[in-house]
Amino acid sequence: MRLVWKLLRRHISLPQFAGFFFANLLGMMIVLLSLQFYSDVKPVFSEEDGFIRPDYLILSKRISSLNAIGLGSVSTFSDKEMDELRAQPFAKRVGAFTASQYKVSCSMGISGVAQFGTEMFFESVPDAFVDVDLKKWHFREGDDVVPIILPRTYLAIYNFGFAQSQNLPKISEGIVGMVEMTIAMRGNGRNEYIKGRVIGFSTRLNTILVPESFIRWSNARYAPEADIEPSRIILEVGNPADDAIVNYINEKGYEMEDDKLDAGRMTFFLRLTAGIVMLVGLLISLLSFYILMLSIYLLVEKNTEKMRTLLLIGYSPARVALPYQLLTIGMNAAVLLLAMGGLCLLRSLYMEQLWRVFPKMSDGSILPAVLLGIVLFAIVSIVNAIIIRHRINQIWKN
């Protein structure tokens, strides 16, 4: 073993190995930092306040002047139109808004004191499209409380508009569960009451949401003969930058709420940028791996005759290959440890800045980056060991 180490030390090219080491360190740092940064920032953008989340579009049919007097085309979506939309390559999921077909009014107050009342309406969408915690999002016939989700804009309108002008107390999201709601439902000869509880606010859906099970039950009870074809649909797309979406919407004469397509394009390109950065890091790592293999091959070729002599005097191929394998494993381990240290340092710097902008942001785990680094270390080390052993076996056979 000492003879092999002496041969190895005599022909090591420090510039070559330094080039491999720093190139591999740079590639590993880029890969791990990209994954860790995305993992840390993703909760901020994917929660209900965020903007990096699945891309949802809300579609409706255009309302013309003829529609207003009952002479225009139908403004609801048929089952055929829904199926046609589901069949489009850009559509991942399609859901329908189901509206209440009966009269609804609501009075609100705190601690049993009614503050104001209003006429209102309900809508529902499939649970998969709801962007708040679904633990309390359920209703069964016989329940005396129905959960409700309001648009976050409604809270702002109440606090800075209605409450301020009427000298009413402002309401924060933290105490919204204390608001008591009594809902009156009228239709089909019935006039009944039920309690309501606001369980959250949505930034995705600009409507008053109740569970689908409640809408089905209440429509069947208070408006059994009403036509409940949806007038709005919600569409999840994989790539909001796909021109086919705009072309299809224009061809069908549909309308899209707000600027969600533009916002979706922005988030798509942001995710794409993160993927490109990781790809660049992997490419640098592959190039550094190639540099290492060239260096090892050069060492082996310089020592071919001496290693052949060692094999002839009784050294096994495994013993001859071991020093070269240990060298590559040691360098890869040093790269991994330094990359982890650099990752922790850089993460502490950017997390401090993120906490200033998002004080409520949770401290994520570094485990995904650690696991990825270990996986890359294991793959590169194993491949290196196999290639070195294969080359020594070739020398031995010849």
C-alpha positions as CSV (number, residue, x, y, z in Angstrom):
1,M,0.0,0.0,0.0
2,R,2.8,2.4,0.8
3,L,4.4,1.8,-2.5
4,V,1.2,2.8,-4.3
5,W,0.9,5.9,-2.2
6,K,4.5,6.9,-3.0
7,L,3.8,6.5,-6.8
8,L,0.6,8.5,-6.4
9,R,2.3,11.4,-4.6
10,R,5.1,11.6,-7.2
11,H,2.7,12.3,-10.1
12,I,-0.1,14.3,-8.5
13,S,-0.7,17.6,-10.4
14,L,-1.9,20.1,-7.8
15,P,-3.3,22.6,-10.4
16,Q,-5.4,19.9,-12.0
17,F,-6.8,18.7,-8.7
18,A,-7.3,22.3,-7.5
19,G,-9.3,23.0,-10.6
20,F,-11.5,19.9,-10.0
21,F,-11.9,20.8,-6.3
22,F,-13.0,24.4,-6.8
23,A,-15.2,23.6,-9.8
24,N,-16.9,20.8,-7.9
25,L,-17.3,23.1,-4.9
26,L,-18.9,25.8,-7.0
27,G,-21.2,23.4,-8.7
28,M,-22.2,21.7,-5.4
29,M,-22.8,25.1,-3.8
30,I,-25.1,26.3,-6.6
31,V,-27.1,23.1,-6.6
32,L,-27.6,23.0,-2.8
33,L,-28.2,26.8,-2.5
34,S,-30.8,26.8,-5.2
35,L,-32.7,23.9,-3.6
36,Q,-32.4,25.4,-0.1
37,F,-33.4,28.9,-1.2
38,Y,-36.5,27.5,-3.1
39,S,-37.4,25.4,-0.1
40,D,-37.1,28.3,2.3
41,V,-39.0,30.8,0.1
42,K,-41.7,28.5,-1.2
43,P,-43.9,28.6,1.9
44,V,-44.0,32.4,1.7
45,F,-45.3,32.3,-1.8
46,S,-47.4,29.2,-1.7
47,E,-49.5,30.1,1.4
48,E,-52.7,32.0,1.0
49,D,-50.8,35.3,0.9
50,G,-48.4,34.1,-1.7
51,F,-48.0,34.2,-5.4
52,I,-46.0,31.1,-6.3
53,R,-48.6,28.4,-6.2
54,P,-50.6,26.4,-8.7
55,D,-51.9,28.8,-11.4
56,Y,-55.7,29.2,-11.4
57,L,-57.8,31.1,-13.9
58,I,-61.5,32.0,-13.4
59,L,-63.5,32.0,-16.6
60,S,-67.0,33.3,-17.4
61,K,-68.9,34.1,-20.5
62,R,-69.3,37.7,-21.7
63,I,-72.4,39.5,-20.6
64,S,-73.9,41.6,-23.5
65,S,-76.7,44.1,-23.5
66,L,-79.0,41.4,-24.9
67,N,-78.2,39.1,-22.0
68,A,-79.5,41.9,-19.7
69,I,-83.0,41.7,-21.3
70,G,-83.0,38.0,-21.7
71,L,-82.4,37.8,-25.5
72,G,-78.7,37.0,-25.6
73,S,-76.9,33.6,-25.6
74,V,-76.8,31.4,-22.5
75,S,-74.2,32.7,-20.0
76,T,-73.7,29.4,-18.2
77,F,-71.4,26.5,-19.0
78,S,-72.9,23.2,-20.2
79,D,-71.5,19.8,-19.4
80,K,-70.2,19.6,-23.0
81,E,-68.3,22.8,-22.7
82,M,-66.8,21.7,-19.4
83,D,-65.7,18.4,-20.9
84,E,-64.2,20.2,-23.9
85,L,-62.2,22.4,-21.6
86,R,-61.0,19.4,-19.6
87,A,-59.7,17.8,-22.8
88,Q,-57.4,20.8,-23.6
89,P,-53.7,20.0,-23.1
90,F,-53.1,23.0,-21.0
91,A,-55.8,22.1,-18.5
92,K,-54.8,20.2,-15.4
93,R,-58.0,20.5,-13.4
94,V,-61.4,22.1,-14.0
95,G,-63.9,23.0,-11.4
96,A,-67.3,24.7,-11.4
97,F,-68.7,27.4,-9.2
98,T,-72.1,26.3,-7.9
99,A,-74.3,29.3,-6.7
100,S,-77.1,29.3,-4.2
101,Q,-80.5,29.5,-6.0
102,Y,-82.5,30.9,-3.1
103,K,-82.6,34.1,-1.1
104,V,-80.0,34.6,1.6
105,S,-79.6,37.3,4.2
106,C,-77.2,37.6,7.1
107,S,-76.9,39.6,10.3
108,M,-73.6,39.9,12.0
109,G,-72.6,40.9,15.5
110,I,-70.2,40.3,18.5
111,S,-71.2,38.9,21.9
112,G,-74.9,38.7,20.9
113,V,-75.2,42.3,19.8
114,A,-76.2,42.6,16.2
115,Q,-74.2,45.2,14.3
116,F,-75.5,45.1,10.8
117,G,-77.4,42.9,8.3
118,T,-77.2,42.4,4.5
119,E,-78.5,40.4,1.6
120,M,-75.9,38.0,0.3
121,F,-75.3,34.9,-1.7
122,F,-73.2,31.7,-1.5
123,E,-71.0,29.9,-4.0
124,S,-69.0,26.7,-3.7
125,V,-66.1,25.1,-5.6
126,P,-64.5,21.7,-5.3
127,D,-62.4,21.5,-2.1
128,A,-59.2,21.1,-4.1
129,F,-59.4,24.7,-5.3
130,V,-59.9,26.2,-1.8
131,D,-56.8,28.0,-0.5
132,V,-57.3,27.9,3.3
133,D,-57.0,25.1,5.9
134,L,-59.7,22.5,5.2
135,K,-59.8,21.0,8.7
136,K,-63.0,22.9,9.5
137,W,-64.3,22.9,5.9
138,H,-67.1,20.4,6.1
139,F,-70.9,20.3,6.5
140,R,-73.4,17.5,7.0
141,E,-77.2,17.7,7.0
142,G,-78.3,18.5,10.5
143,D,-75.3,20.6,11.4
144,D,-76.2,23.9,13.1
145,V,-73.1,25.8,11.8
146,V,-71.9,26.3,8.3
147,P,-68.3,27.3,7.6
148,I,-67.7,30.3,5.4
149,I,-64.7,31.7,3.6
150,L,-64.7,35.4,2.6
151,P,-62.5,37.2,0.1
152,R,-59.7,39.0,1.8
153,T,-60.7,42.2,0.0
154,Y,-64.0,42.1,1.9
155,L,-62.2,42.5,5.2
156,A,-60.3,45.5,3.8
157,I,-63.6,47.1,2.5
158,Y,-65.3,46.6,5.9
159,N,-62.4,47.9,8.0
160,F,-61.4,50.9,5.9
161,G,-64.8,51.7,4.4
162,F,-68.0,50.5,6.1
163,A,-66.7,50.3,9.7
164,Q,-64.9,53.6,9.6
165,S,-67.9,55.5,8.2
166,Q,-70.4,53.8,10.6
167,N,-68.2,54.0,13.8
168,L,-68.1,50.2,14.0
169,P,-65.2,48.3,15.5
170,K,-62.6,47.1,13.0
171,I,-62.0,43.3,12.7
172,S,-58.7,41.5,12.3
173,E,-58.2,38.1,10.9
174,G,-57.2,36.9,14.3
175,I,-60.6,37.6,15.9
176,V,-62.8,36.9,12.9
177,G,-63.9,33.7,14.5
178,M,-65.6,35.7,17.2
179,V,-68.0,37.3,14.7
180,E,-71.5,35.8,15.1
181,M,-73.5,35.3,11.9
182,T,-77.1,34.4,11.6
183,I,-78.1,33.3,8.1
184,A,-81.7,33.4,6.9
185,M,-82.5,31.2,3.9
186,R,-85.8,31.6,2.1
187,G,-87.3,29.5,-0.7
188,N,-89.6,26.7,-1.6
189,G,-92.0,27.9,1.1
190,R,-89.4,27.7,3.8
191,N,-87.9,30.4,5.9
192,E,-85.1,28.9,8.1
193,Y,-82.1,30.1,10.0
194,I,-78.6,28.7,10.5
195,K,-75.4,29.9,12.2
196,G,-72.4,30.8,10.1
197,R,-68.7,31.0,11.1
198,V,-66.0,32.6,9.1
199,I,-63.0,30.2,9.1
200,G,-60.7,32.1,6.8
201,F,-60.1,34.5,4.0
202,S,-59.2,33.7,0.4
203,T,-57.0,35.6,-2.0
204,R,-57.7,33.3,-4.9
205,L,-61.5,33.4,-5.0
206,N,-63.5,36.6,-5.0
207,T,-66.8,35.2,-3.7
208,I,-68.5,34.1,-0.5
209,L,-67.6,30.4,-0.2
210,V,-69.4,27.6,1.6
211,P,-68.7,23.8,1.3
212,E,-70.1,22.0,-1.8
213,S,-72.1,19.7,0.5
214,F,-73.9,22.7,2.0
215,I,-74.8,24.1,-1.5
216,R,-76.1,20.8,-2.7
217,W,-78.2,20.3,0.4
218,S,-79.5,23.9,0.5
219,N,-80.3,24.1,-3.2
220,A,-82.2,20.8,-3.0
221,R,-84.1,22.1,0.1
222,Y,-84.9,25.7,-0.9
223,A,-84.8,25.6,-4.7
224,P,-85.3,22.0,-5.9
225,E,-86.4,23.0,-9.4
226,A,-83.7,25.7,-10.1
227,D,-81.2,25.4,-13.0
228,I,-77.8,25.1,-11.4
229,E,-75.5,25.1,-14.4
230,P,-72.4,27.0,-13.5
231,S,-71.8,30.6,-14.7
232,R,-68.2,30.6,-13.7
233,I,-65.5,27.9,-13.8
234,I,-62.0,27.7,-12.2
235,L,-59.2,26.3,-14.2
236,E,-55.8,25.1,-13.1
237,V,-53.1,25.3,-15.7
238,G,-49.6,23.9,-15.8
239,N,-48.0,26.6,-17.9
240,P,-49.7,30.0,-17.8
241,A,-47.4,31.3,-20.5
242,D,-48.9,28.9,-23.0
243,D,-50.3,30.9,-25.9
244,A,-52.9,28.1,-26.4
245,I,-54.7,29.3,-23.3
246,V,-55.3,32.9,-24.7
247,N,-56.2,31.5,-28.1
248,Y,-58.7,29.1,-26.7
249,I,-60.3,31.8,-24.4
250,N,-60.6,34.3,-27.3
251,E,-61.9,31.6,-29.7
252,K,-64.7,30.7,-27.2
253,G,-65.5,34.3,-26.3
254,Y,-64.8,33.7,-22.6
255,E,-63.7,36.3,-20.1
256,M,-61.0,35.9,-17.5
257,E,-61.1,37.6,-14.1
258,D,-58.4,40.2,-13.2
259,D,-54.9,39.8,-14.6
260,K,-54.4,36.3,-13.3
261,L,-52.8,35.1,-16.6
262,D,-50.1,37.8,-16.4
263,A,-49.4,37.0,-12.7
264,G,-49.3,33.3,-13.6
265,R,-46.8,34.0,-16.3
266,M,-44.6,35.8,-13.8
267,T,-44.6,32.9,-11.4
268,F,-44.0,30.4,-14.1
269,F,-40.9,32.3,-15.3
270,L,-39.7,32.6,-11.6
271,R,-40.0,28.8,-11.2
272,L,-38.3,28.3,-14.6
273,T,-35.4,30.6,-13.4
274,A,-34.9,28.5,-10.3
275,G,-34.8,25.4,-12.4
276,I,-32.2,26.9,-14.8
277,V,-30.0,27.9,-11.9
278,M,-30.0,24.3,-10.5
279,L,-29.3,23.0,-14.0
280,V,-26.3,25.3,-14.3
281,G,-25.0,24.0,-11.0
282,L,-25.4,20.4,-12.0
283,L,-23.7,21.1,-15.3
284,I,-20.7,22.6,-13.4
285,S,-20.6,19.6,-11.2
286,L,-20.6,17.3,-14.2
287,L,-17.7,19.2,-15.8
288,S,-15.8,19.1,-12.5
289,F,-16.4,15.4,-12.4
290,Y,-15.0,15.1,-15.9
291,I,-11.9,17.0,-14.9
292,L,-11.4,14.7,-11.9
293,M,-11.7,11.6,-14.2
294,L,-9.2,13.1,-16.6
295,S,-6.8,13.7,-13.7
296,I,-7.2,10.2,-12.3
297,Y,-6.7,8.7,-15.8
298,L,-3.6,10.8,-16.2
299,L,-2.2,9.5,-12.9
300,V,-3.0,5.9,-13.8
301,E,-1.4,6.3,-17.3
302,K,1.7,7.8,-15.8
303,N,2.0,4.8,-13.4
304,T,0.8,2.1,-15.8
305,E,4.2,0.2,-15.9
306,K,4.8,0.5,-12.1
307,M,1.2,-0.7,-11.4
308,R,1.7,-3.6,-13.8
309,T,4.8,-4.5,-11.8
310,L,2.9,-4.3,-8.5
311,L,0.2,-6.6,-10.0
312,L,2.8,-9.1,-11.2
313,I,4.5,-9.3,-7.8
314,G,1.2,-10.1,-6.0
315,Y,-0.7,-6.9,-5.4
316,S,-4.5,-7.4,-6.1
317,P,-6.3,-4.9,-8.4
318,A,-8.4,-3.9,-5.4
319,R,-5.3,-2.9,-3.4
320,V,-3.8,-1.0,-6.3
321,A,-7.0,0.8,-7.0
322,L,-7.8,1.7,-3.3
323,P,-5.5,4.7,-2.9
324,Y,-6.9,6.3,-6.0
325,Q,-10.5,5.6,-4.8
326,L,-9.7,7.0,-1.3
327,L,-8.2,10.1,-2.9
328,T,-11.4,10.9,-4.9
329,I,-13.7,10.0,-2.0
330,G,-11.7,12.3,0.3
331,M,-11.8,15.2,-2.1
332,N,-15.6,14.7,-2.7
333,A,-16.1,14.6,1.1
334,A,-14.1,17.8,1.6
335,V,-16.2,19.4,-1.2
336,L,-19.4,18.3,0.5
337,L,-18.4,19.6,4.0
338,L,-17.2,22.9,2.6
339,A,-20.4,23.3,0.5
340,M,-22.5,22.6,3.6
341,G,-20.6,25.2,5.6
342,G,-21.0,27.7,2.8
343,L,-24.6,26.9,2.5
344,C,-25.3,27.5,6.2
345,L,-23.4,30.8,6.1
346,L,-25.2,32.1,3.0
347,R,-28.6,30.9,4.3
348,S,-28.2,32.8,7.6
349,L,-27.5,35.9,5.6
350,Y,-30.5,35.7,3.2
351,M,-32.9,34.4,5.9
352,E,-32.1,37.5,8.0
353,Q,-33.2,39.7,5.1
354,L,-36.3,37.6,4.4
355,W,-37.4,37.8,8.0
356,R,-37.3,41.5,7.8
357,V,-39.7,41.4,4.9
358,F,-41.8,38.5,6.1
359,P,-41.7,38.5,9.9
360,K,-44.2,35.6,10.1
361,M,-42.2,33.4,7.8
362,S,-41.3,30.0,9.4
363,D,-37.8,28.8,9.6
364,G,-37.6,25.9,7.2
365,S,-35.4,22.8,7.4
366,I,-32.0,22.4,5.8
367,L,-32.6,18.6,5.6
368,P,-33.5,18.6,1.8
369,A,-30.2,20.2,0.8
370,V,-28.3,17.9,3.2
371,L,-29.9,14.9,1.6
372,L,-29.3,16.1,-1.9
373,G,-25.6,16.8,-1.1
374,I,-25.2,13.3,0.4
375,V,-26.9,11.7,-2.7
376,L,-24.6,13.7,-5.1
377,F,-21.5,12.7,-3.0
378,A,-22.5,9.1,-3.0
379,I,-23.2,9.0,-6.7
380,V,-20.0,10.7,-7.8
381,S,-17.9,8.7,-5.3
382,I,-19.3,5.4,-6.4
383,V,-19.0,6.2,-10.1
384,N,-15.4,7.3,-9.6
385,A,-14.6,4.1,-7.7
386,I,-16.1,1.9,-10.4
387,I,-14.2,3.7,-13.2
388,I,-10.9,3.5,-11.4
389,R,-11.3,-0.2,-10.6
390,H,-12.3,-0.9,-14.2
391,R,-9.1,0.8,-15.4
392,I,-6.9,-1.1,-13.0
393,N,-8.6,-4.4,-14.1
394,Q,-7.8,-3.5,-17.7
395,I,-4.1,-3.1,-16.8
396,W,-4.1,-6.3,-14.9
397,K,-5.7,-8.3,-17.7
398,N,-3.3,-7.0,-20.2
